Amino acid sequence: MKSDTPLLDTRDRVLVVGAGIAGLAAALRLAHAGLAVTVLERHAGPGGKMRAFPSDAGPVDAGPTVLTMRGVFDALFASVGTRLEDHIDLVPQDILARHFWPDGSRLDLFADEARSRAAIHDFAGDRAARQFTRFCARARRLFAAFDAPMMQAAAPSSLALAATVARQPNLIPAMAPLSTLAQSLARQFDDPRLRQLFGRYATYVGGSPYQSPALLSLIWQAEAAGVWVVRGGMHRLAQSLATLASAKGAHFHYGTHVSRIETEGAQVRGVTLGDGTRLAAEHILFNGDPRALASGLLGPAATAVAPQTMKLPRSLSAQVWAFAATPSGPDLAHHNVFFAADARSEFEDLRAGRCPRDPTIYVCAQDRGLPEHPPHRERFEIILNAPPLDGLTQTAEDFASCHTRTFQTLAAFGLRFNPLPGEGTLTTPARFDRMFPASLGSLYGQSPHGMTAGLKRPTARTPIRGLYLAGGGAHPGAGVPMATLSARHAAEAILNDRISISTCPPMAMPGGISTA
């Protein structure tokens, strides 16, 4: 690689390893602050998991599909002097999601709580509607209480969380600290379908409702506060961030593999690329699975980072289809969920390390939820939960078995596609592991199971001076808004640390930028 990055003092140079959503957001903030930012991405373009497949109907999203917590993105763009709506076209969704059950029942939830309450009243009766109102109030209270000390804090602590609860002791019954999400929902809803629906929010962060803490019910509040569709697909957000960061002076190098992080003592000094190129810098932001560092994939010096990732259980993976076809059957919204007949059996299979025999299937109809009528040939992303690789053996039969399980299940609901997708449209846990090394196919980093799981994630600062973390595997966790918040934490840490050492004389590193 020949770099066009200016030869500045290494204290002014930042290397961002990985162009996922967190790497892009951090690169944008740092370039706007005047630092010389170079982004090194092993794939062919920006986005990381926020990727797209080509199709004859246009690019099809094959990664995250739900945009919530819009304020996080408004704040990001405002911090660099522009507006989110000047770069991507967001369409608010009236219908948050459409839900289907094997017994033929169907329920839409809306951005308006009163409409959702009315829909639940028609779906399950007056008692269920009252239970829903109480559930929403509980989720709002939890979200408001833990947003600042957990999500917005760069390094949350058990003491700060305990202080929050001490100031608001009425949070304790809402938290249900000794209960799983499934146990808590069983007390809140009589109708098993509503327990199943709100329990699925644990999968948003790669968990099972039967093992995740009841506190995760606050995820509902993030969705209830609004869902947006990015016109053209979620990958447009990644492209927009890369374009804006470039305009601010960041340099992007795609198809560039970082093989080693170089250190001197406890201070980073740069990276070595796969082709032998050496880049010097005193600030490196790693936007990948922290387990790649702990496992030694980027050299022995970085194994001191996030050692817990080598021991703690991994979150769920997925089997993901991305294709274009003409659908027939039930009317679809943008976000659709087709539930398994037995809610518990799906997660028992996942816990045992096997793909569910009776899966819940999420279908994103990418061309729905827009003002215009969908085209004849539409774009779809279909997601089934799967265990990570430490509990799953990939075989040659994976495509055939997943294809049968997916499309026979949807056909039982009356949903069919013409043509059915081929093998190149499926991403398995093994493929995710190849794309994102050392992840074991897990899409969300560490498992969210256990009441203190959120405190065990690595934070932006690491034991190595000048090495920082951002992304869904770091604090505050999985999901596009959370990864974007992690980028803010990392960028602020870099800027603050740079100021704190600005009066110290630079330490020499032989080489600088050279090509082997």
C-alpha positions, 0 to 999 in steps of 0.5 A: 500500500502506498499511503497519501497520508501526510507525514505529520507528527505521529501524535497528530496521526490516527489509524482506524482499523476497520470501517464498520459503523463505529470506525466510520463515525470515529473517523468523521469526528477525529478528521473534523477535529483536525487529526490526520486520519487513515482508515484501513479496511480489509474489505472492498468498501465501508460498512463492516456488517452494514453491507449489501449484496448486488441484485438485479433489483439493486443493492440488498441490505445483508446486515442491520436493518433497523434504525432507532435512536435517531438522536444518536445520529443527529448528534453525530452529524451536528458535531461536525457541522452538518445535518443527518437529513442532508446526507441520507433520506430517512422515512419514519415508519408508522408500523414498527413491525408486523407480527405473524403467528402459526395460528393465523393471528397477526399484530401490528405495532405502531410508532403511536402507543395509543394505536398499538394499545388499540391493536393489542386490545383487538388482538388479545382483549382489554386486559392485555391492552392494560398490561401493555400500557404498564409494560411501556411505562416500565420500559420508559422508566428503565431506559430513562434511568440507565441511559446516562450511567450506562449507555452514555457513560464511557466507562460505566461502573457498578457504583454509578449504577448502584447510586442510580438505583439508590436515588430511585428505589422504585426501579428495583421492581421494574428491573426484576434483578433476579428474573430473566426477561422471559420470567418477567414477561410471564408476570406482565402478560397473560397472552403467550404471544405477547410474551413471545413478541417482547421476548424477541428483543433480547435477540437484538443484542444476541441473547435469549429471553430465557437467559438475558436479564429482565432489564433488557425490556428497555430495548422496547423503548428504543424501538417505541420511540421511533423506527426509520427506513434509510431510503436505498438501504442501511448501507447508504448510512455507511457510505454517507459517513465515509464520504463525509469523513473523506471530505473532512480529510480522512484517507480510506484504504480498502482491501488493506489487511492489518497483520500486526499492531506494533508497540514499544513498551506499553505504547502503540507505535503503529501497524504493519500491513499484510504486504509489509507496509509499516504505518507509524502512529501513536493513536490506533482505534480498533473497530473489530471484534476485540477477541481478535486482539485477545487471541493474538491475531494482531500480534502478541503485544495486543493480547493484553486487551479484552482477555475476558473475550476468550472466556466469556460466552459469545452472543448469537450468530445468524443465517442471513439471506439477501436477494431479490424476488417477487413475493406472494402471500400476506401483505408485508410491512418493512419489518416482519416477524414470523414466530415459531409455534413453540417460543421456548424450543427455538432457544433450547436448540440455540443453547444446545448449539444447533439451528432451531428446528422450528425457527422464528424468521425475520423478513425485511421487505426493503422496498416497503414502508416507503411512500411509493408502491413497491416494484414488481421485483423487491429486495428482501433480507431474511434472518434466522437466529443461529448459534455461534461457531463454538457450538455449531459444526458447519457442513456441506448440507448447511445451505440445503437444510437452511433453505428448506427450513426457511422457505418451507416455514414461510410457505406455511404462513402463505409467503412465497418468493419467485424465484427462490434465492440461490446459494450465493445469497446466504451468509452462515456463521462460518462465513461471518467468522471469515469476514470478521476474524476471531468472532466465531460468527457471533454478531454481537460480541459477548453474550448479554446473559447475566445481570452484570454482562453489560459491565464486562464489555471492554471499554474504549481505553485499553491497557495499551496507551494509544490503543482504543476500541469501538464497535458492537463488541465494545461498550455500550454494546451491540446495535447500530446506535450503540456502536455509534455511541462507542465511536463517540467514547473512543474519539473523545478518549483520543482527543483528551489523551492527545491533549494530555500528552501534548506537552511531552516530547515525542518518542522516536520510532524508526521507519515511519511509512515504508513499503516492503 
